[in-house]
Amino acid sequence: MDWSTVIPVAVAVLAVAVGWMQNKRTLEQSRTQNEKALAHSRTLHDLGAVRSLFDAAALKLHAISYPVSALGFAPHEIDSSFDEAIGELAKAGSELDDLLVRLWIRLGSEHEIAVAFHEAEDAAFDVLRSAERAVRKDRREQRSGPLDQEDILELKAACSRFENHRVTFLKAAQRWAGARLSPPGD
């Protein structure tokens, strides 16, 4: 065995082994960086989707606050505006359910935002049920004029619960996904 040929071969094998190890380390670092970049990208995408969902839920609660207010502050006679407000609330029911399911999928049913929205949705349905009960009672008794005082109090209480839960949802959504902007000059 001639050392003059063995040493160069050994150096070449060692160089290949060191190069392979360096490439392996570089690939692992690159893979780790790519995984972090993908995770960050997913987080940003999820945040955008959740913010969009929060906006849709807040806008729907705001939209139904109009018929709720109309029922809560009406002169409490069954007229076309009363029936119209009931119709708007009934129509919004499936949209509220859809938004709740989307919140449950994104956040889970126990998340503060999902719970707050569910409570607002339930309160809106309480308003609807109270108004429908008052209408059925009024028509069953074939009365004209204002609703019974008991029906008025029940309806006002349901409207107040809805507004409280709507505001609770809005505050929670803002805490979780509101813009984090610095004032000008900071």
NUNUZA-169698 format. One line per 2 residues: their letters; for each residue x, y, z of C-alpha. Coordinates in steps of 0.05 Angstrom, whole numbers, plus 5000, padded with zeros to 4 digits. Layout:
<nodes>
A	X Y Z | ...
</nodes>
This chain:
<nodes>
MD	5000 5000 5000 | 5030 5065 4977
WS	5016 5123 5025 | 5021 5172 4968
TV	4956 5145 4939 | 4920 5128 5004
IP	4926 5197 5034 | 4895 5234 4975
VA	4839 5183 4971 | 4826 5190 5046
VA	4826 5266 5041 | 4777 5262 4983
VL	4731 5215 5021 | 4735 5260 5082
AV	4719 5321 5039 | 4658 5287 5010
AV	4634 5266 5080 | 4644 5337 5107
GW	4608 5367 5047 | 4551 5318 5055
MQ	4544 5335 5129 | 4545 5410 5113
NK	4492 5401 5059 | 4449 5360 5106
RT	4454 5414 5160 | 4438 5469 5109
LE	4377 5429 5084 | 4352 5419 5155
QS	4360 5493 5170 | 4324 5511 5105
RT	4268 5462 5120 | 4260 5491 5190
QN	4258 5562 5161 | 4207 5541 5109
EK	4163 5508 5161 | 4165 5572 5204
AL	4149 5615 5143 | 4091 5570 5124
AH	4065 5570 5196 | 4070 5646 5198
SR	4034 5651 5131 | 3979 5605 5156
TL	3972 5646 5219 | 3965 5711 5179
HD	3914 5678 5133 | 3874 5650 5192
LG	3875 5718 5226 | 3847 5750 5163
AV	3793 5698 5157 | 3774 5703 5230
RS	3772 5779 5227 | 3727 5774 5166
LF	3681 5726 5203 | 3679 5772 5264
DA	3661 5830 5219 | 3605 5790 5186
AA	3578 5769 5254 | 3581 5840 5281
LK	3547 5868 5220 | 3491 5817 5224
LH	3479 5832 5297 | 3479 5906 5281
AI	3430 5895 5224 | 3381 5858 5268
SY	3387 5910 5323 | 3341 5953 5280
PV	3281 5907 5282 | 3296 5890 5354
SA	3295 5964 5371 | 3231 5973 5331
LG	3198 5918 5372 | 3226 5944 5438
FA	3207 6017 5428 | 3143 6010 5386
PH	3078 6037 5413 | 3062 5963 5423
EI	3004 5958 5378 | 3003 5902 5328
DS	3010 5938 5262 | 3047 5928 5197
SF	3113 5955 5224 | 3109 5906 5283
DE	3096 5849 5235 | 3152 5873 5189
AI	3202 5874 5247 | 3181 5803 5266
GE	3191 5781 5193 | 3261 5812 5190
LA	3282 5776 5254 | 3253 5710 5230
KA	3290 5717 5164 | 3356 5731 5199
GS	3352 5667 5239 | 3386 5621 5189
EL	3441 5672 5176 | 3454 5677 5251
DD	3457 5601 5255 | 3506 5598 5197
LL	3552 5649 5230 | 3549 5612 5296
VR	3570 5547 5262 | 3627 5582 5227
LW	3650 5611 5294 | 3647 5542 5326
IR	3688 5512 5269 | 3742 5567 5272
LG	3745 5577 5348 | 3709 5520 5383
SE	3642 5525 5418 | 3673 5545 5485
HE	3713 5604 5459 | 3694 5672 5488
IA	3674 5700 5420 | 3631 5639 5402
VA	3597 5641 5470 | 3583 5716 5465
FH	3554 5709 5395 | 3512 5649 5416
EA	3483 5688 5474 | 3467 5747 5428
ED	3434 5699 5379 | 3393 5667 5434
AA	3372 5736 5458 | 3350 5755 5388
FD	3308 5691 5384 | 3279 5709 5453
VL	3257 5776 5424 | 3226 5740 5364
RS	3189 5689 5408 | 3164 5744 5455
AE	3137 5785 5397 | 3105 5724 5363
RA	3072 5704 5429 | 3044 5774 5437
VR	3017 5773 5366 | 2985 5704 5375
KD	2954 5725 5441 | 2928 5790 5412
RR	2898 5756 5351 | 2870 5699 5393
EQ	2835 5749 5438 | 2815 5791 5377
RS	2837 5854 5411 | 2856 5920 5382
GP	2899 5972 5416 | 2962 5965 5457
LD	2992 5899 5479 | 2983 5874 5550
QE	3031 5906 5600 | 3060 5837 5614
DI	3075 5826 5540 | 3106 5895 5535
LE	3152 5883 5595 | 3173 5815 5569
LK	3188 5843 5500 | 3228 5902 5528
AA	3268 5856 5574 | 3284 5810 5515
CS	3306 5871 5473 | 3350 5895 5529
RF	3383 5826 5537 | 3397 5825 5462
EN	3430 5893 5464 | 3473 5874 5524
HR	3496 5809 5491 | 3508 5845 5424
VT	3554 5896 5459 | 3589 5840 5497
FL	3603 5805 5430 | 3629 5869 5399
KA	3677 5883 5457 | 3703 5811 5457
AQ	3713 5812 5381 | 3751 5878 5386
RW	3795 5850 5441 | 3812 5788 5401
AG	3819 5816 5331 | 3815 5891 5333
AR	3867 5933 5297 | 3930 5947 5337
LS	3948 6015 5311 | 3994 6067 5342
PP	3971 6139 5344 | 4005 6184 5293
GD	4073 6208 5316 | 4089 6147 5358
</nodes>
